[in-house]
Amino acid sequence: MAGSSHVYQAPRGTRDFLPEDMAVRLHIEQAWRTAAVTHGFLEIEGPTFEHLELYTSKSGPGIVSELFSFKRSGGETEFALRPEFTPTLARMAAAQGRGLPVPTRWFSMPWHYRAERPQRGRLREFRQFNVDVIGDASPAADAETIAVALAALARLGLTADDVQVRISHRAVVNRMLNDLGVADDRITAAQDLLDKRDRIEPDAFAAKATELGLDPDAVTRLAAMGGEAVPASTDPATLSEVWSVPAETLTELVELREELEARGLLEFCRWDISIVRGLAYYTGAVWEIHETSGNERAIAGGGRYDNLVESFGGPSLPACGFGMGDVVLELVLRDRSLIEQGADLLPRPDAFVLSMTDENDSAVVPMLSRLRAAGLHARTTGKSTRNLGKLLKDANKCRARHAVILGEEFADGSVTVKDLDSAEQSTVAVDELVDRLGGG
């Protein structure tokens, strides 16, 4: 039967990872993992899908339209592919009960899925770096998660000229909303509206603000709430005046500033009351990392969620953390020429073994095996030519460090080793080859 002429494409909002794409992804993941491990966090993972109720119980039934949800054939239980990791983490922590060490410092790099319209910086399937501290209510925990995020970005080449951490606090935002006339039972709705302020038309924003019971003057003030970001070095008295809130409302932010200063991070940080984060479970400090040009979505976002573990049946444990997606991050890195060619990130072979005679052809595989057993990355060519120039072209194409040439001298127990970076070559005894190439 004739084959189908239809050409299948990856589903919209997903990505194929060819070798060079995969090299970029692994480069980013290595920066994530190294930053987390060096800060004392341990890696975890959870299931790709959860019970749908895990998400609807905290966010309401409206979230179902944003999820890939399903039922097992013939079953009644509903599941959903995870759109974020925090509910899974809280469920895992709750399941440990009182046996969970305090504080617990976990990180993960799972896949996530959102049934949304794909757009720049936001896909239906994406990788995300999650870092969380459970059981520590101090601002030091918040500062530590920010430190991990910035350490990962620094490993990728981003500096304070490239990224800013914009920090806010739910208590401060709520006080300002109350002062505008928002009733306590509408605070969550007002927070959600503020979070969407830059993504909806001004008239639509005004209409929804009016539904909160605000008069025209309060609607205007709500639309302008936050204004310019304020350097994190700003003293409390000035900050209290800028935001028109009592100084005692700023206690946790002042303590957070001290922790950030101790870590040498103040140059990255700004107070920005327009940051509220849309998820209802946040309870204290919230923050986002933005690239300074303003061309992209937030690179990372997180904050404190002190009630979530308990709400899933666990002990009362404070917690804070963040998520950093790979999609926006890669766009920022490419925009700043910090990732140009994925080929430059592919692993470099230590040795590219070449046979120059018919007699030596049978020695290529044993030589490859010997080098690989010593922990070296060794490859060879698939070409049958004896033209050394063409074969070395293959070696250079995969960026091999050395060419190991099995020529006439191989009969005497030696090979020619050519350093492909310096173009220097020498004759090396086979017994000394592993040491020459840096194997163990």
C-alpha positions as CSV (number, residue, x, y, z in Angstrom):
1,M,0.0,0.0,0.0
2,A,1.3,3.4,-0.9
3,G,2.5,5.5,2.0
4,S,0.7,8.7,3.1
5,S,1.8,11.9,1.4
6,H,0.7,13.9,4.5
7,V,3.6,15.6,6.3
8,Y,3.1,15.6,10.1
9,Q,4.1,18.6,12.1
10,A,4.6,18.9,15.9
11,P,1.5,20.2,17.7
12,R,1.2,23.9,17.8
13,G,2.8,25.3,20.9
14,T,5.4,22.5,21.3
15,R,9.0,22.1,20.1
16,D,11.2,19.5,18.5
17,F,14.7,19.4,19.9
18,L,17.2,18.5,17.3
19,P,20.9,18.0,18.5
20,E,21.7,21.8,18.4
21,D,18.4,22.7,20.1
22,M,19.0,20.1,22.7
23,A,22.5,21.5,23.3
24,V,20.9,24.9,24.1
25,R,18.3,23.3,26.4
26,L,21.0,21.3,28.3
27,H,23.1,24.4,28.6
28,I,20.3,26.3,30.3
29,E,19.4,23.3,32.5
30,Q,23.0,22.9,33.6
31,A,23.0,26.5,34.7
32,W,19.8,25.9,36.6
33,R,21.0,22.7,38.3
34,T,24.4,24.1,39.2
35,A,22.9,27.2,40.8
36,A,20.5,25.2,42.9
37,V,23.0,22.6,44.0
38,T,25.6,25.1,45.0
39,H,23.0,26.9,47.1
40,G,22.2,23.7,49.0
41,F,19.0,22.6,47.2
42,L,18.1,19.0,46.5
43,E,16.4,17.9,43.3
44,I,12.9,16.3,43.2
45,E,10.3,15.4,40.6
46,G,6.6,14.6,40.6
47,P,4.1,13.1,38.2
48,T,3.4,14.7,34.8
49,F,-0.3,14.7,35.6
50,E,-2.3,15.2,38.8
51,H,-5.9,14.9,39.9
52,L,-7.8,17.8,38.4
53,E,-9.1,18.8,41.8
54,L,-5.5,19.6,42.9
55,Y,-5.8,22.7,40.7
56,T,-9.5,23.5,40.9
57,S,-9.6,23.4,44.7
58,K,-7.4,26.4,45.0
59,S,-8.1,28.3,41.7
60,G,-11.8,27.5,41.1
61,P,-13.5,25.6,38.2
62,G,-12.6,28.4,35.7
63,I,-9.0,27.1,35.5
64,V,-10.2,24.0,33.7
65,S,-10.3,25.8,30.4
66,E,-6.6,26.6,30.8
67,L,-5.6,23.0,31.4
68,F,-5.1,19.8,29.4
69,S,-7.6,17.7,31.3
70,F,-8.8,14.1,30.7
71,K,-10.5,11.1,32.1
72,R,-9.3,7.5,31.8
73,S,-11.5,5.6,29.3
74,G,-14.5,4.3,31.3
75,G,-13.3,6.1,34.5
76,E,-14.8,8.9,36.5
77,T,-11.7,10.4,38.0
78,E,-10.5,13.5,36.1
79,F,-6.8,14.3,35.7
80,A,-4.9,17.3,34.3
81,L,-1.4,17.7,32.9
82,R,0.4,20.0,35.3
83,P,0.4,23.7,34.4
84,E,2.8,24.6,37.2
85,F,4.7,22.7,40.0
86,T,3.8,24.5,43.2
87,P,0.6,22.5,43.9
88,T,2.5,19.3,43.3
89,L,5.3,20.4,45.6
90,A,2.8,21.4,48.3
91,R,1.0,18.1,48.0
92,M,4.4,16.2,48.3
93,A,5.3,18.3,51.4
94,A,1.9,17.7,52.9
95,A,2.2,14.0,52.4
96,Q,5.5,14.0,54.4
97,G,3.6,15.5,57.4
98,R,5.7,16.2,60.5
99,G,8.5,14.0,59.1
100,L,9.5,16.8,56.6
101,P,12.8,18.3,57.6
102,V,12.6,22.0,58.4
103,P,13.6,23.9,56.5
104,T,13.4,21.8,53.3
105,R,15.1,23.2,50.2
106,W,14.0,21.5,47.0
107,F,14.3,22.3,43.3
108,S,13.0,20.7,40.1
109,M,13.1,21.1,36.3
110,P,9.8,19.5,35.1
111,W,7.8,19.8,32.0
112,H,4.6,21.9,32.2
113,Y,1.5,22.1,29.9
114,R,-1.0,24.9,29.4
115,A,-4.0,24.7,27.0
116,E,-3.6,28.3,25.9
117,R,-3.1,30.2,22.7
118,P,0.6,30.0,21.9
119,Q,2.4,33.3,21.6
120,R,5.9,34.7,21.8
121,G,7.4,33.6,25.1
122,R,4.5,31.4,26.0
123,L,4.0,27.9,24.7
124,R,1.7,25.0,25.5
125,E,4.6,22.8,26.5
126,F,7.7,24.2,28.3
127,R,10.4,23.4,30.8
128,Q,10.6,25.3,34.1
129,F,13.1,25.7,36.9
130,N,11.4,25.6,40.3
131,V,13.1,26.4,43.6
132,D,11.4,26.3,46.9
133,V,12.1,26.7,50.7
134,I,9.6,25.0,53.0
135,G,9.4,25.7,56.7
136,D,11.3,29.0,56.9
137,A,9.2,32.1,57.5
138,S,12.1,34.5,57.5
139,P,12.9,37.0,54.7
140,A,16.3,35.1,54.4
141,A,14.4,32.3,52.7
142,D,12.9,34.7,50.1
143,A,16.4,36.2,49.5
144,E,17.9,32.8,49.1
145,T,15.5,31.9,46.3
146,I,16.1,35.2,44.6
147,A,19.9,34.5,44.9
148,V,19.5,31.1,43.2
149,A,17.5,32.6,40.3
150,L,20.2,35.3,39.8
151,A,23.0,32.8,40.1
152,A,21.5,30.8,37.3
153,L,21.2,33.8,35.1
154,A,24.7,34.9,35.9
155,R,26.0,31.5,34.8
156,L,24.3,32.2,31.4
157,G,26.0,35.5,31.1
158,L,23.2,37.9,32.3
159,T,24.2,40.8,34.5
160,A,22.4,43.7,36.4
161,D,22.5,45.6,33.1
162,D,20.3,42.8,31.5
163,V,17.9,41.8,34.3
164,Q,16.1,43.3,37.2
165,V,14.2,41.7,40.1
166,R,11.0,43.6,40.8
167,I,9.8,43.0,44.3
168,S,6.4,43.7,45.9
169,H,4.4,42.5,48.9
170,R,0.8,41.4,49.1
171,A,0.2,43.2,52.5
172,V,1.4,46.5,51.0
173,V,-0.7,46.0,47.8
174,N,-3.8,45.1,49.9
175,R,-3.3,48.2,52.1
176,M,-3.2,50.4,49.0
177,L,-6.3,48.7,47.6
178,N,-8.2,49.2,50.8
179,D,-7.2,52.9,50.8
180,L,-8.6,53.1,47.2
181,G,-11.9,51.8,48.5
182,V,-11.7,48.1,47.6
183,A,-13.6,46.0,50.1
184,D,-11.9,43.0,51.8
185,D,-14.0,40.5,50.0
186,R,-13.0,41.9,46.6
187,I,-9.2,42.2,47.3
188,T,-8.5,38.9,45.4
189,A,-10.4,40.2,42.4
190,A,-8.6,43.5,42.5
191,Q,-5.2,41.7,42.7
192,D,-6.1,39.6,39.7
193,L,-7.2,42.8,37.8
194,L,-3.9,44.5,38.6
195,D,-1.9,41.4,37.4
196,K,-3.7,41.7,34.0
197,R,-3.4,45.5,33.8
198,D,-0.8,45.5,31.0
199,R,-2.6,42.8,29.0
200,I,-6.1,44.3,28.7
201,E,-7.4,47.5,27.0
202,P,-7.7,50.6,29.3
203,D,-11.5,50.7,28.8
204,A,-11.9,47.1,29.8
205,F,-9.7,47.7,32.8
206,A,-11.8,50.7,33.9
207,A,-15.0,48.7,33.5
208,K,-13.7,45.9,35.7
209,A,-12.4,48.3,38.3
210,T,-15.8,50.0,38.4
211,E,-17.3,46.6,39.1
212,L,-15.2,46.4,42.2
213,G,-17.1,49.4,43.6
214,L,-14.6,52.1,42.8
215,D,-15.5,55.7,41.8
216,P,-13.9,57.2,38.7
217,D,-11.0,58.9,40.7
218,A,-10.2,55.5,42.4
219,V,-10.3,53.8,39.0
220,T,-7.7,56.3,37.7
221,R,-5.5,55.8,40.7
222,L,-5.8,52.0,40.5
223,A,-4.7,52.2,36.8
224,A,-1.6,54.2,37.9
225,M,-0.8,52.2,41.0
226,G,2.8,51.5,41.4
227,G,4.3,54.0,39.0
228,E,8.1,53.7,38.5
229,A,10.1,51.0,40.3
230,V,12.1,52.3,43.3
231,P,15.7,51.1,44.0
232,A,15.8,48.5,46.7
233,S,18.3,50.6,48.5
234,T,15.6,53.2,49.2
235,D,15.2,53.9,53.0
236,P,11.9,52.8,54.7
237,A,10.8,56.4,55.4
238,T,11.1,57.4,51.8
239,L,9.4,54.2,50.6
240,S,6.5,54.8,53.1
241,E,6.1,58.2,51.6
242,V,6.3,57.1,48.0
243,W,3.6,54.4,48.5
244,S,1.6,56.3,51.1
245,V,1.5,53.4,53.5
246,P,2.4,53.1,57.2
247,A,6.0,52.2,57.9
248,E,5.0,49.1,59.8
249,T,3.5,47.7,56.6
250,L,7.0,47.6,55.2
251,T,8.7,45.6,57.9
252,E,9.2,42.4,55.9
253,L,10.4,44.3,52.8
254,V,13.0,46.2,55.0
255,E,14.2,42.8,56.4
256,L,14.3,41.4,52.9
257,R,16.4,44.3,51.7
258,E,18.9,43.6,54.5
259,E,19.1,39.9,53.3
260,L,19.6,40.9,49.7
261,E,22.3,43.4,50.6
262,A,24.1,40.7,52.6
263,R,24.2,38.6,49.4
264,G,25.4,41.5,47.3
265,L,22.2,41.6,45.2
266,L,20.8,45.1,45.7
267,E,22.0,46.3,42.4
268,F,19.6,43.8,40.7
269,C,16.6,44.7,42.8
270,R,13.8,47.2,42.6
271,W,10.6,47.7,44.7
272,D,7.7,47.6,42.3
273,I,4.2,47.6,43.8
274,S,2.7,46.9,40.4
275,I,3.9,43.3,40.8
276,V,1.1,41.3,42.4
277,R,1.3,37.8,40.7
278,G,-2.0,36.4,39.6
279,L,-2.1,33.2,41.7
280,A,-4.3,33.4,44.8
281,Y,-2.1,31.3,47.0
282,Y,0.6,34.0,47.5
283,T,0.6,35.6,50.9
284,G,3.6,37.9,51.3
285,A,6.6,39.1,49.3
286,V,6.1,38.5,45.5
287,W,8.6,39.2,42.8
288,E,9.4,38.8,39.1
289,I,12.6,39.0,37.1
290,H,12.4,41.1,33.9
291,E,14.9,41.8,31.2
292,T,15.7,45.5,31.2
293,S,14.6,46.3,27.6
294,G,11.0,45.5,28.4
295,N,10.6,43.5,25.2
296,E,9.8,40.2,26.8
297,R,7.6,38.6,29.4
298,A,8.9,38.0,32.9
299,I,11.8,35.6,32.9
300,A,10.9,34.3,36.4
301,G,8.3,34.9,39.1
302,G,7.5,33.7,42.6
303,G,6.9,34.7,46.2
304,R,5.7,33.5,49.5
305,Y,2.8,31.0,49.9
306,D,2.6,30.3,53.6
307,N,-0.8,28.6,53.7
308,L,-0.6,26.2,50.7
309,V,0.9,23.1,52.4
310,E,-1.6,23.3,55.2
311,S,-4.5,23.7,52.8
312,F,-3.5,20.4,51.2
313,G,-3.8,18.6,54.5
314,G,-0.2,19.0,55.7
315,P,1.2,20.8,58.8
316,S,1.2,24.5,59.0
317,L,4.5,25.4,57.2
318,P,5.5,28.7,55.6
319,A,7.0,28.4,52.1
320,C,8.4,30.5,49.3
321,G,9.7,29.8,45.8
322,F,9.8,30.7,42.2
323,G,9.5,29.3,38.6
324,M,11.7,30.2,35.7
325,G,10.6,29.0,32.2
326,D,13.0,28.2,29.4
327,V,11.0,29.8,26.6
328,V,11.4,33.5,27.5
329,L,14.9,32.9,28.9
330,E,16.1,31.5,25.6
331,L,14.7,34.5,23.8
332,V,16.6,36.9,26.1
333,L,19.8,34.9,25.8
334,R,19.6,35.0,22.0
335,D,18.7,38.6,21.9
336,R,21.9,39.4,23.8
337,S,24.0,37.0,21.7
338,L,24.7,34.8,24.7
339,I,23.6,31.9,22.6
340,E,24.4,32.1,19.0
341,Q,25.0,28.7,17.6
342,G,23.8,25.5,19.3
343,A,26.6,23.7,17.5
344,D,29.1,25.5,19.8
345,L,27.4,23.9,22.8
346,L,27.5,20.3,21.5
347,P,29.9,18.0,23.3
348,R,33.4,18.0,21.7
349,P,35.0,14.6,21.0
350,D,38.3,14.0,22.6
351,A,39.4,11.9,19.7
352,F,38.5,11.3,16.1
353,V,40.0,8.0,15.0
354,L,41.0,7.7,11.4
355,S,42.5,4.7,9.5
356,M,44.8,5.4,6.6
357,T,45.4,1.8,5.4
358,D,43.3,-1.2,4.7
359,E,45.2,-3.2,7.3
360,N,44.4,-0.7,10.0
361,D,40.6,-0.6,9.3
362,S,39.9,-3.5,11.7
363,A,41.8,-1.7,14.5
364,V,39.4,1.3,14.5
365,V,36.6,-0.2,16.6
366,P,39.0,-1.7,19.2
367,M,40.7,1.7,19.4
368,L,37.4,3.4,19.9
369,S,36.4,0.9,22.6
370,R,39.7,1.4,24.4
371,L,39.4,5.1,24.5
372,R,35.8,5.1,25.5
373,A,36.5,2.6,28.3
374,A,39.0,5.2,29.6
375,G,36.2,7.8,29.8
376,L,37.1,9.6,26.6
377,H,34.6,10.8,24.0
378,A,35.8,9.1,20.8
379,R,34.3,9.0,17.3
380,T,35.2,8.0,13.8
381,T,34.1,8.8,10.2
382,G,31.7,6.9,8.0
383,K,33.6,7.7,4.9
384,S,35.8,5.2,3.1
385,T,38.2,7.7,1.5
386,R,41.9,7.8,2.4
387,N,42.1,11.5,1.7
388,L,43.4,12.8,5.0
389,G,42.2,16.4,4.3
390,K,38.6,15.3,3.8
391,L,38.7,13.1,6.9
392,L,40.2,15.9,9.0
393,K,37.4,18.1,7.7
394,D,34.9,15.7,9.2
395,A,36.8,15.8,12.5
396,N,36.8,19.6,12.5
397,K,33.1,19.7,11.6
398,C,32.2,17.9,14.9
399,R,34.8,20.1,16.7
400,A,37.0,17.2,17.8
401,R,40.0,18.1,20.0
402,H,42.4,15.5,18.5
403,A,42.6,13.4,15.4
404,V,44.1,9.9,16.1
405,I,45.6,8.7,12.8
406,L,46.3,5.0,12.3
407,G,49.0,5.1,9.7
408,E,52.1,3.1,8.7
409,E,53.6,3.6,12.2
410,F,50.7,1.7,13.8
411,A,52.4,-1.5,12.9
412,D,55.2,-0.5,15.3
413,G,52.6,0.3,18.1
414,S,52.3,4.1,17.5
415,V,49.8,6.5,16.2
416,T,49.9,10.1,15.0
417,V,48.0,12.5,17.2
418,K,47.0,15.9,15.7
419,D,45.8,18.7,18.0
420,L,43.0,20.2,15.9
421,D,43.1,23.5,17.9
422,S,46.8,24.2,17.5
423,A,47.4,22.0,14.4
424,E,50.5,20.5,16.1
425,Q,51.0,16.8,15.7
426,S,53.2,14.1,17.2
427,T,53.8,10.4,17.3
428,V,52.5,8.7,20.4
429,A,52.8,5.1,21.6
430,V,49.5,3.4,21.7
431,D,50.1,2.5,25.4
432,E,50.5,6.2,26.2
433,L,47.6,7.4,24.0
434,V,45.0,7.6,26.8
435,D,47.3,9.7,29.0
436,R,48.1,11.9,26.0
437,L,44.4,12.6,25.4
438,G,43.7,13.3,29.0
439,G,41.7,10.1,29.8
440,G,41.7,8.4,33.2
